[in-house]
Amino acid sequence: MDIKALVSQMTLEEKAGLCSGLDFWHTKPVERLGVPAVMVSDGPHGLRKQDQEADHLGINDSIKAVCMPAACATAASFDRDMIEKMGEAIGDSCQHEQLSVVLGPAVNIKRSPLCGRNFEYFSEDPYLAGEMSAAYINGVQSRNVGTSIKHFAANNQEHRRMSSSSNADERTLREIYLPAFETSVKKAQPWTVMCSYNRINGVYASENPWLLTDVLRKEWGFEGYVMSDWGAVSDRVAGLAAGLDLEMPASGGINDAKIVEAVRSGKLDEKLLDQAVERILTINYRYLENAKPETPWDMEAQHLLSAEIAGDCMVLLKNEGVLPLKEDEEAAFIGEFAVKPRYQGGGSSHINSFKTTSAMEAAQGKPVIYAQGYSAAEDTATDEMIAEAVAAAKKAKVAVVFAGLPDSYESEGYDRTHMQLPACQNKLIEAVAQVNPNTVVVLHNGSPVEMPWIGKVKAVLEAYLGGQAVGLATVRVLYGEVNPSGHLPETFPVKLSDNPSYLFYGGEGNEADYREGVFVGYRYYDKKQMPVLFPFGYGLSYTTFAYSDLRLSASEITDQDTLDVTVKVTNTGSRFGKTVVQLYVGEKQSEVLRPVRELKGFQKVALQPGESKDVTFTLCKRAFAYWNTQIHDWHVKTGEFTIEVGQSSRDIDVSATVKVTSTVKIKQHYTMDSIFMDIMSDPAAVQVMAPLLEGIRKTLVPDSAEGTDAAKEAVSDEMGMAMLQYMPLRGALSFGGGIVTQEMMDGLLNQLNNL
Ligand code: BGC
């Protein structure tokens, strides 16, 4: 289809019309020219295709579909191939259902455990979120349907989500809140981007030219179209000029008329409108020309795929010899989630599952008894329920309590107010653990919870929100059919107030200040050396792994080179298992405030007992760089960096050092107020400064005193320099012993500024 030719035949009204939805889920058709409407649909861990009564809150039913594990779970797999496979399955379902775009993945950073939508998001770490997102997008789009990476950007709270301003400094945005989007655009080129509801530093994402055009298109090279989150548009004309192509859902014609009027009055260049329409139609036709409605949708097969994925996402947090369970041992499954698992969150990602498998169903044929323990909907555990649970726990060899957050606790649209499990569930766990020494807790939640009973139970399995087949996956992991291999994509703090955003999260009125800066998640906990309940990247297995023999391809590189890091990974236990090899980089001594370590590589590796494999990572400049606000670019300062490889951010097995030399010279502008320390950090400047320094040294330690022990003791060279380092250049006029003149200083500055 020649899109430009098509657009040239359209009237102004038709073009303006194409820039907003027909209804909740379709773009507008232009019947006169044979342009059809296309449909988009929520996801991203399944399809929420609404046929009739549309809404964006997951209230009305959608078609029957397959609910895969949510992003909180899939991130824990640290497995790019696996999430790509999930994406392919979702892409096939889209083709079957004639959907041009699935609305996801959602890649916002988990800034606080409280965000109501954390379950939809991947991680507190931007590298992990970006890698998982890119793999998902590649999977879906391999089927010739699009994705809509969301919510662009800095949408990290639900509180006041449509009005609040996420106020973060440039470096924090670049290092923490933007990279997951950047990686996805650069590695997977999503067909569409969905801008978020919130403002960023005061400007709505939907009308932010810096975000939607300068960064997204000019810097990162995004080629698709930008759509608004549902109802995120404030000023439509400003939005169009900023780079917002499609407004969703329909605006009832009101904003279309405003666009027409803006073009007529000369306020909006028609070329910008043409460009938006071209972008929307290019994507629509990419789908239309590749539509394959005959693609089969085998839901039963996808149900099994979903179980397989969920199994590889589960994180074994604690295991004191009780897991895996033995097939013939009597077990008590306690807690309503054992029969009605919580496996997805509420809101627009809510899937109408065609079936679910609970743990009790999956355990059929095994000696398992059941007690309800609590009512999730009513958030209560009656004395009777607790007594029944205690009786079951007493009877069985092992008690498995299925706990977690009820639907009402975490959902799109509002945040949690605390990080606790329902009090009734904590009470139940304590009561069961008191009578059964082999108590296991299985958790269903989208974000960290406090575990006051952690010392009293033998094992904890974090199942996250594992999709409709979560019961099957849980039983497979509990009984050892699947060896758990998930690792935490976020830190579990001991308590909420330990979280770095605790003082500021939610903000004051509409101002949400990101005052913790780049110190989000483990970047903060590790810098503070703070005890945590479970660290980022943590996860146990039924086997053990050893990492050894770390090799670097060079001990010194420049920021233009790549560095290969190879490590030997061995399964030292007696079961087949998968390990997540994690590579962290940290600058040893930095003037810039930086985290101790940051994740810059990971690989999931499957190993038979006794088997070893070499794993190689290739690092480039970005792995060492921070965002420099003077040059507005990534920058590496010459220095030494630690390369650490381990099984969590707090479990580093092997490490090495590499020196990286910068090839970028940042031009400095010196004035009389520049201090000696800053000037002397530039080796070229040291030469220029030598005569002046000699003069000052002589003033501090006069020749006559030189050589005397008393003088040496009083002012050593180091002390002299230490005192001098914070002095501004102008100080030389006062302390230069009268020999330094303004002319000399002007000459010196001239030389320094022309280096
Ligand atoms: C959500 C989006 C969703 C859209 C459509 C909005 O409320 O924030 O994630 O895709 O609705 O349902």
Boltz pocket constraint, residues with backbone or C-beta under 6 A from the ligand:
constraints:
  - pocket:
      binder: B
      contacts: [[A, 42], [A, 55], [A, 56], [A, 57], [A, 103], [A, 150], [A, 229], [A, 230], [A, 348]]
      max_distance: 6.0
